[in-house]
Amino acid sequence: MLSNVGIPGLIIILVITLIIFGPKKLPEIGSAFGKTLSEFKRSTNELLEDDDQEAPEPKK
């Protein structure tokens, strides 16, 4: 779905976001989004590492 969004679509989304939240709130929103994304990546990596540690090696 998001693969169809090009540069014009991103510009429209940015303009709408500026209208709704205003320029003063954008850095706060960006920071919160970045923190959320990094926490999600960290949690995902921890889950993958836990699965690798728990899975026994296959016998040949």
C-alpha positions in Angstrom: 0.0 0.0 0.0 2.7 2.5 0.9 4.8 1.5 -2.0 2.5 3.5 -4.3 3.1 6.8 -2.4 5.6 8.9 -4.3 7.2 12.3 -3.7 4.0 14.2 -4.4 2.1 12.0 -2.0 4.7 12.6 0.8 4.5 16.4 0.2 0.7 16.3 0.5 1.0 14.3 3.7 3.5 16.8 5.1 1.4 19.8 4.2 -1.7 18.2 5.9 0.3 17.4 9.0 1.6 21.0 9.1 -2.0 22.3 8.9 -3.3 20.0 11.6 -0.5 20.1 14.1 1.4 23.3 13.3 5.1 23.7 12.8 5.9 23.8 16.6 4.6 20.3 17.2 6.3 18.6 14.3 9.7 18.1 16.0 7.9 16.5 19.0 5.9 14.2 16.8 9.0 13.2 14.8 11.0 12.5 18.0 8.2 10.4 19.5 7.9 8.5 16.2 11.6 7.8 16.1 11.7 6.6 19.7 8.7 4.3 19.0 10.4 2.9 15.9 13.7 2.3 17.7 11.9 0.6 20.6 10.0 -1.6 18.1 13.2 -2.6 16.4 15.0 -3.4 19.7 12.1 -5.5 20.9 11.9 -7.4 17.6 15.7 -8.1 17.7 15.4 -9.3 21.3 12.6 -11.7 20.3 14.6 -13.0 17.4 17.7 -13.6 19.6 15.5 -15.4 22.2 14.1 -17.7 19.5 17.6 -18.4 18.2 18.9 -19.3 21.7 15.9 -21.6 22.5 15.8 -23.5 19.2 17.9 -26.7 19.4 20.3 -27.3 16.5 19.0 -29.8 13.9 20.7 -33.2 13.9 22.3 -34.3 10.6 
